Amino acid sequence: MLTAGIVGLPNVGKSTLFNALVANAKATAANFPFCTIEPNVGVVAVPDDRLNVLAKIVNSQAVVPTRMEFVDIAGLVKGASQGEGLGNQFLSHIREVDAIVHVVRCFENDDIIHVVGSIDPLRDIDIINLELALSDLSQVERRIDRARKQARTNKEIQIEVNGLEKIAVLLNEGKPARQAILTEEELEAVKGLGLVTQKPVIYATNVSEDDLATGNEQVEKVREVAKLDNAQVVVISAQVEAELVDLSEAERTDFLASLGVEEGGLKSLIKATYELLGLRTYLTTGPKETRAWTIKAGMSA
């Protein structure tokens, strides 16, 4: 099962969001930077309205959605690549996921401290990207030295060297490896390194309930940054999603309507992350069950 890691600075709403994603999650959402040290793993159902439609047509006894995995990773801080704030431990957790959900704080709340002291999503994104880039850079520099020596006797390795050199330029500027323009051969050659900043990313802008329907100025700033990664931005209110967990379906609908939205950001985030991982769904149906199955994009069912 492919996994998406939820990352960001401390106190941006990662654990609150994770708790909403997985109602029985054991993560403790506390107003303290390192309340989540070991990553919490949760398996969530992927929303698909077609399932219930099909199930009603054939009168299925059960409806079985497909699922995906999210990991709540403790907040990174400036200096994480040098071990600050248990940074090395957190970075190792990020390396194990297949995609990144980057939660960015776009709400004001004096009761929830910000580790840097103010709300500035662009600065926050830069802090995370820089720490991940520095972590990747040390790995690239170690590999590129060996690869250059090996390329003297094995010309095929020169392809890897070329790709690593392009990536190193970006990493030195604090930019992610995914922004490097590589040939297919170079991409294949460097894939084995498993660089964090080469993983696909989606930005989850965490807003107050008042801004859920329309977003705000901070969200628009994130959208501009996301364009550089060709990344999607999902507007979500972790606090609203936390409140929705205990409501009935009818109560949820009424609550969301009062906020001016038809669907909570949680569903949008799950579906967007599912697609980001290159996953697709096909359905089977019958009297016993209607079931969603996961396949990689491009595969035949």
RAMO-V865351 format. One record per residue. PSI is psi in degrees with one decimal (* if undefined). Layout:
# RAMO-V865351
<<PSI> <PSI>>
This chain:
# RAMO-V865351
<<128.1> <151.7> <140.3> <131.7> <132.0> <115.5> <167.0> <178.3> <163.7> <149.0> <31.2> <-6.1> <15.5> <-50.7> <-34.1> <-41.9> <-43.5> <-42.6> <-33.9> <-36.9> <-42.9> <98.5> <-30.7> <21.2> <146.8> <2.2> <139.6> <109.1> <101.0> <156.3> <64.1> <130.9> <-37.0> <41.4> <-22.7> <106.0> <-55.0> <138.9> <138.5> <134.3> <132.0> <140.1> <124.8> <151.9> <141.0> <118.2> <135.6> <102.5> <-20.5> <-26.2> <-50.5> <-33.3> <-48.5> <-41.9> <-37.1> <-35.9> <-43.4> <1.1> <51.1> <145.3> <-29.3> <152.2> <123.7> <103.8> <160.9> <164.8> <159.6> <169.1> <134.9> <145.4> <125.5> <112.6> <134.5> <153.3> <133.5> <152.7> <165.7> <130.3> <5.9> <-36.8> <-17.7> <9.2> <0.1> <142.6> <38.2> <29.7> <-42.4> <-37.5> <-43.0> <-41.1> <-35.5> <-33.9> <-39.7> <-35.3> <-21.6> <-9.8> <166.1> <-22.9> <162.1> <128.9> <107.1> <106.4> <127.4> <129.9> <119.9> <29.8> <150.9> <136.0> <108.7> <-19.5> <-13.5> <110.9> <148.1> <130.6> <-23.9> <-13.2> <-8.2> <164.7> <113.4> <89.7> <-33.8> <-42.3> <-42.9> <-43.1> <-42.1> <-38.4> <-47.9> <-48.3> <-39.1> <-44.1> <-41.1> <-38.6> <-42.5> <-38.1> <-44.0> <-36.9> <-42.7> <-35.8> <-42.8> <-42.1> <-39.2> <-42.8> <-37.6> <-33.1> <-44.9> <-41.2> <-36.6> <-39.7> <-42.4> <-29.4> <-18.7> <-30.5> <-9.1> <98.4> <-25.2> <-29.8> <-17.8> <-28.8> <-43.2> <-41.9> <-44.4> <-44.4> <-43.4> <-37.4> <-39.4> <-41.6> <-40.6> <-36.7> <-46.2> <-44.2> <-36.9> <-23.6> <4.1> <16.6> <151.3> <151.1> <-25.2> <-16.6> <-5.6> <139.0> <101.8> <152.4> <165.7> <-37.7> <-41.3> <-40.4> <-45.1> <-37.4> <-33.5> <-6.8> <-34.9> <-18.8> <-25.6> <44.6> <136.5> <-44.3> <2.0> <-9.6> <145.6> <149.1> <150.4> <139.0> <126.5> <107.0> <115.2> <113.6> <171.1> <165.1> <-27.7> <-24.8> <4.4> <-39.4> <-36.5> <-11.6> <-167.9> <-175.7> <-37.2> <-37.5> <-41.4> <-34.6> <-40.5> <-39.2> <-39.6> <-42.1> <-40.1> <-29.5> <-33.7> <-30.6> <2.5> <41.7> <151.9> <149.6> <127.8> <126.8> <126.3> <149.5> <105.6> <-36.3> <-40.7> <-44.3> <-35.5> <-36.9> <-32.0> <-26.0> <-40.0> <5.3> <153.4> <168.3> <-42.6> <-41.5> <-37.1> <-46.1> <-45.4> <-42.2> <-46.3> <-39.2> <-37.5> <-21.8> <-3.8> <19.7> <152.6> <-30.6> <140.4> <154.8> <-20.2> <-47.3> <-43.0> <-40.3> <-44.7> <-47.1> <-40.6> <-39.0> <-38.4> <-46.2> <-36.2> <-34.3> <0.4> <29.5> <146.4> <164.8> <138.7> <154.0> <145.1> <149.0> <150.3> <178.2> <-35.1> <-48.5> <155.5> <122.8> <142.4> <137.0> <144.5> <133.9> <159.0> <146.2> <135.2> <-17.0> <153.3> <142.4> <*>>
